[in-house]
Amino acid sequence: MSKFTRILCNMLFVLLMVALLAGISSCAKAKPYEITWYFIGNGQQKDVKLVEDAANKYLAEKKLNATIKLQCYAWGDEYNNKLQLMISSGEAFDICFTSSWANYLRQNVAKGAFLDITELVKKNAPKTWEQLHPSFITGSAINGKNYAIPANKELAHQWGLMFNKALVDKYKFDLTKVKTLADLEPMLKTIKDKEPGVTPFQNSGSENADRLLDWDRIGDSGYPGSLYVNSTDMKVINELDTKEYRDYIKLMRKYFQAGFINKDSVSTNYDWMTERKAGKCFVWSDSLKPFANEERTASYGLPLIQIEMTPPVVTTYDTTGSMQAISKTSKNPEMALKFLELFNTDPILNNLINFGVEGTHWVKKGDNLIDFPDGITGQNSPYNPGTPWMFGNQYINYFRVGENTQKWEAFKKFNNDSIAAKSLGFNFDNEPVKSEIAACINVYREYNPGLVTGSVDPDKVLPEFLKKLTDAGVDKVIAEKQKQLDAWKAATKK
């Protein structure tokens, strides 16, 4: 074989190898990456596969080499239990809902469960990041790093009461007279006496009215150590050892003994969402915002009225109230973030995942206005996860018929008119007292549900509760919170 022939053969071999490798690369690229997304809502929906198929077709049209797998867990403890088990076992998944109240952000960051997305999000989801209010980004950061994307929605929190409108109208109740929980008593008595099968005041261990006390929580919920929202000295207190808490649990005990509160309020099997949707509750405490009652009405299929009981306030806790995190076990976090970028900026994909398939789960009634098809309601729809407020960019959500289409403008005013807590931006590092916190959480879970729902005698149980917290190290936890808060205040000159 001549030298020229050998060179030619070698060149051909190289070209064949390049072509082969390119073909292999092309085949690998052709297989879409499946993104798994876990969140909490009305439970896994009957038509979820139909929605996934439609979303995957759209992703292909948008040239995103991915598919989506949705898993919605029901309200309650199921979501936390499932996610913590997955995290502990190191199971691979991509995106999950996290917050200051479910699948706790800081605790899971401390476990190394969530990916630091500080730089990744700027590269793979820049528009999502740019559209967020700066307080969402700084307030949800932990030691200057971001581990989840906050939902673009109302910034402040506000607590109040949600009423079954049909019963308010039936008995011509004057809701303008309701300024405190004690003002509800005559209405609750009427409902108990005249509406058998209806709970006058719905309360449960996880969804209860002690939220109306509106503490500025330092760290995650579920153990003591808070500020008064209007605190001037920024002194961290045990909110469970205050006059406000005592007055509240005594009132709940009175209501419970009067038969105003559901007897199974502390049961972990109590399905408070189903009870509301079935119209079996007269009033309950709820998280409010402009036209929250219309949003709930659309989701529950039940006309509701809201009454605000606290002013809108922005705390660090609020900035971490609704987020999506990328799991440390994700095989392709860049793709997961690119998907969230499309979800947060593309109305078609956003509303498809929120509300389902057009013509099957909803029909257009205007440019941004939708309704259920004939024969379908919020209660019987095969796809109604009930989570548009919880993830993504709410400002591109469609409106349900009955919702005020000026809601987004009202949100902006709500945010601008809100009060910023003095602790906004402070994030508590629980590492120095994590053992004490774990012990306090166990005590809290044992005693607090019974007290806040009125199902136990506060005169007997509260002293035992406080002693058990002291034995668990609550004073050390509060001292550590105060120490860190003082250092942060000095550094920021607040």
N, C-alpha and C positions, 0 to 999 in steps of 0.2 A: 504494500500500500504506500502510495507516494505521500510526501509531507503535506502537499496541498489537500489530498483526499482526507488525511487524518484531521487537518484543521477544519475542513468542511464538516466532517462527521461530528467533531467536538462542538462546532457551532450549532449544528442541528440538534444535538443532544441538549445543549443549554436552552435552546429555543423551546424544545419539547417540554423540558422541566419547568420553564417559566410558564408555559401555557397550562401545564398540569396543575401547578401551584395556584395559578390564577383561577382555574376551574374549581379547585378545592375551596379557595377563598370565596368564590362566588356562591358556591353551594352552601357554605357556612353562613354567609350573609343572607341568603335567601330564606333561612329558617328564622322566623320572628322570635324574639325573646318574650316569654310569657311573664308579665308583671302581675304579681299577687298583691292584692290590696285588701286589708282588713280594717273594718270600722264598725261603729256601733249605731244602731237605729231601730227600726221596726222589725228586725230579724231578717233572715235570708228570704228573699222574695221568690214567689213561684215562677215568675217569668225572667229570672236573672239571666238565664242562658240566652234568651231572646235578645236581651239588652247587650250582653257581652258580644254576641254575634254581630249586632248592628254597630257596636263601638269598634270592633276589630276590623270590619269592612271599612269604616271611616278612617281608622288609623292607617290602613293600607293606602287609601286614597290620598292621605296627607303625607305619604312617603315615610311614615314612622315605622321602622322595622320591629314592631312589637304587637303583642296581644294583651288583653287585660282579663284578669280573673278576679271577680268581686266576691267578697265574703262579708255579709252584714250580720252581726250578732245582735240579739235582742237587748233592750234596755235592762239593766240590772247587773248582777255580778258575773254573768257568763262571759262577757267580753274580757274583763280584767283577768279572770281565772284562765281563760284560753290563751290569752297573749302572754301572761307570765309563765305559763307552762312551756309555750313555744320558745320564749326567750331563754328560759333556764335550760332547755334541751338543745339550744343552738340550732333549731330548725330554720331552714332558709325561707325567707320571704322578703318582699320588697318595700311595701309602703304600709303604714298603720296609723290609725288615729291615735293621738296622744294629747294630753291636756293636764291642767292642774287638778282635775277631778276624776279622770279615767285614764288608765294605762299611764300612770304618772310620769311626766317628762323627766324631772330631776332624778327620781329614783332609778329610772331606766338608763339615764345618761351615766349615773354613777356605776351601774352594772356593766357599762360598755355596750349596751344593747343597740344604741342609735349612732348613726354615722355623723361625724362633724361635717356639715354641709356648707360651712361659711364661705369657702371659695368655690366649691362645686356648683352651688346654686347660682352664683354669678355667671358661670360659664354655660350652664345647661338650662337655667330657668331665669334669665335676666329680667324679662318683662314682669314675671310674677313677683320678683323681689322689688322692682321699681314701683309697682303700684301700691305697695303696702305703706301705711302710715309709719313714720320713723319709730313711733313708740312701740309698735308691734315688734319691730326688729330688735331694738335695744332692750325692751322689757322682757323679751323671751330668751335673750342670750344668757348663757351660763358661763361665767368667767370669760366674757368677751367672745364666746363662740356660739354659733347657732346650730341646733340639732334638729330643728323642725321648721316647717313653713306655716305660719299662722294663717288662718282663714281671713280673707279680706271682707270684713263685715263691720258691725258696730264695734267701737273700741271700748266703750264704757260698759259697766254692768248696772243694772237697776232691778230691784226686787219688788214684787207686788203680788196681787191676787188675781186669779182667773176664775170667772163665774160662768156657769151654764146659763146662757141667755134665755133659753126657753123657760127656765124656772124663775129667773129674775122677772121676766115679763108676766108670767102666770100669777105671781103673788105681788106684783107691783112694788118690789123692793126699791127703796131709795138708796142707791149706792153712794151718793154724795155724803151720806152720814158716816161712811166707813173710813175712819182715820187710824184706828188701831185694830188689832185682832180681837180685843174685847168687845168692840162695836158689832161684831158679827153675831153675838149670842142670840138676839131675838130672831134673826133670820134662820139660824141653825135650828132653833127650837121649832119654828114653823115647818121646816123641811122634815125634821124627824117625826113630827106629829102627823103630817099630811102626805108625805111621800115615802111610803114603805118601799124598801129596796134601793133607796138612794142614800148614799153616804153624805151627810151634811157637810163635813169638813174632812177632805181626804188628807191623810198623813201617812208617811211610811218612814222606815229607818233611813232610806236613801234619798227620799223626796219629801222633805218636811219644812215647816215654816220657821225653823230657827234661823234660816237664811235671812229673814227680815231684820235680824239684829245687825246684819251688815258689818261684820268685822273686816278689817284690813289684815288678811292672813299673811303671816310671814312664813314662807315655805309652803309646802303642800298642805291640803286639807287632811283631816283625819287624825290630828293630834294638836294639842293646845300651843298657844304662843302667837298672839295677835296684837294689833294696835286698834284703838278706836279710829274710825275713818276720819274724824275731825281732830285727831290727836295733835296737841301742841307741843308736848314734851317728848313724843315718840318713845314712850315707855312700853315695852312689850309686857303683856299681861297674860294670865291664864284666864281666858274668856269664860271658862266653865265655872269660875269662882267669882262671878260678878252678880250684882243685883239684877242686871238685865237678863242674864241667863236664868236666874232663880225665878224671876217673875214670869218668864216665858214658860218654863216647865210646870209651874204651878197652874197656869191658865190651861195648858194642854191636859194636865191631870183632871181639872174640872170638866173640860170638854169631853174627855174620854169617859169619865164616870157618868156624864149626862147622856152618853150614847151618841154624841155628835161625830166621833172619830171611829173609823173602821176598826173592829176588834182585832183583825189580823195584821195590824199596822207594822209590827216588827217581824213578821214572817218573811223569810227570804224568797218564799214562793208567791208572795203577794204581787199580782200583776196590775200595777197601778195604771199603766198605759191602756190596757184593755178596758178597765173600769171607766176611765175617762171617755174613751171613744164610744162606749156603750151608753153614755149619758147617765151613768149610775153615780155620779158625783156632782155635788152642787158647787163647791168652791175648793180651791187648792192654792198653795203658794207657787209662784212660777218666776222664771227669769224673764224680764220684760225688755222691750225696746219699742220704737215706734211701730205700731200696727202688729205687735206680736200676736194679738188675739186673732187677727185675720190669717196670719200664717198658720197658727194652730187650727183654726177653723178649717182651712184647706186640707191640712194633714189629717185631722180627726174626723172630718165630715160632720162637725157639730158646731153650731154658732156659739161664740164665746164673747165675753166682755172682760176687759182688763182694768185694774185700778193700780196705779203706781203708789208704792208705800215708802220708797227711798229715793233719794236724788241719784242721777247718773254719776258714777264715780269710776275713774280709771286707776287700777292698781296693777302691780306686776302680775298678780294672779289672773287678771283679766286678759293680759296680753298672751297668756299661755292657756286660754280657755278653750281653744279649738285649733288643732294643728295636725299636720301630716308629717311623720318622721320617716326617714329611710333606714331600714334595718341594716345593722352591721353585717348581717349574713347575706345581704343582697348580692347576687352574682353580677349584676349590672346596674349599679346605682346611677350612673350617668343616664341610662335609658329611662330609669324610673323618674328621674328629674325632668327629662325631656317630655315624658308623658304628662307630668303635672304641669309643665309649662303650657302644653296644648290645652289641657283641661281648664286651666285658669285664665286662658285668653281666648278660647274658641267657644262661642255660645252654642254651637251645634253639639259638640262633644259634651260640654258642661251640662246642658239641659237634657241630653240623652241619658246620661248616667244619673242625673237627679230625678228625672220625671218619667223616663222610659221612651218607648217608640211612638212616634207620631201616628195617629190613627188607631193605635191599639190601646195605648195607655193615656193618651191625651189628644185633644184636637185644638187647632188654632182658632181663637176668637178675635184676634187682632195681631198687630205686629209682634208684641211681646206678651200677649195675653193668651192663656190656655185654660181649658176646662177638661173635666173627665168626659169620655164618650158616653153616649146614652146607655143607661143601665149600670154604669160604673161609678163608684163613689170612693172617697178616701178610705172607707172601711172595708170594701170588698175588692179593691183594685189588686190585680196580681203583681203589680210592681209599684210600690209606694214606700221606699225606705225611710222617707220623712227626714231627710238630712240636708236639705239645701243650705240651711244656716250653718252647717257644721264644717263643711270643707269647701275649698276652692274659692272662687271670686264671686261673692253673692251679687255683686253689681251687674253681672251678666245673666243672672237667673231670670227665667220667665216669671210673670205674675200669674197666679191662679185667679180665676173669676171670683170677685169678692174682695180681693186684695186691693189696697190703694196703690195706684201706679205712680204716686209721688213718693213712695216709700224710700227710695234711695236718696232723694233730696232731704227727706226727713232724717235719714241716718246721718248725713253730713252735719246737719244742724245739731243733732243729738250728740255727736262726737265733739263738735266745737263748743257746745254748752256744758259739757261734762266737767267735773271737778277732778283734778289730778291729785291723787294721794301723795303725801310727802315721801312715801317709801317707793314711789314709782321708779323702777330701774334697779332696785335692790334685789338680788337673788341670794337666798340663804344656802350655804354649803352645809349639808347635814352630816358630812363625813366625820367631824369630831365627836358627834353624839349619836351616831347611827344606831348603836345598840340600845340606847335609851329611847330613841324614837320608835324603834321596832317594838319595844316593850309597851310604850305609851299607846301606840296604834292598836295593839292587842286589847288593852284595857278599854280604850275608846270604843272599839267595836263591840265589846261585851256590854258596856253600860249605856252609852249615849243613845242608841236607837230607842230603848225603852223609855228614857227620860224625855226625849224631844217629841215623842208621840203620845205621851201621857199614860202609857200602859203600865207604868210602875209608880209607886209612891215616892215622890221626890224627897220627902222628909226623911225617909229611911235609906233610900238608895244613893242620893247625891253625896252624903258624907263618906260613904263607902267608896264611891267612884273617885272622889278627890284624894282619899287616902291611898287607894291603889295607884293612882297617877303619881303621887309623891313617892311611893315605894318604887315605881318604875323609872324614876329619875326626871320627872317633868321640870323640876326646878333647875336642873342642870341644862336641860334643853332650852328653857326660857333664858337662862343666863348666857348661853352661847349665842342665841339669836340676838340678844341685846348687845353683846360684845361685837358681833359682826356688823350689826346695824349702826352702832356708834362709829365704828371704823369707816364704814361706807359714808356716813353722814359727814365725818370730818374730811374725808378725801374729796367729797363732792361739794362740801360747804353748804349743805342744805340745813 
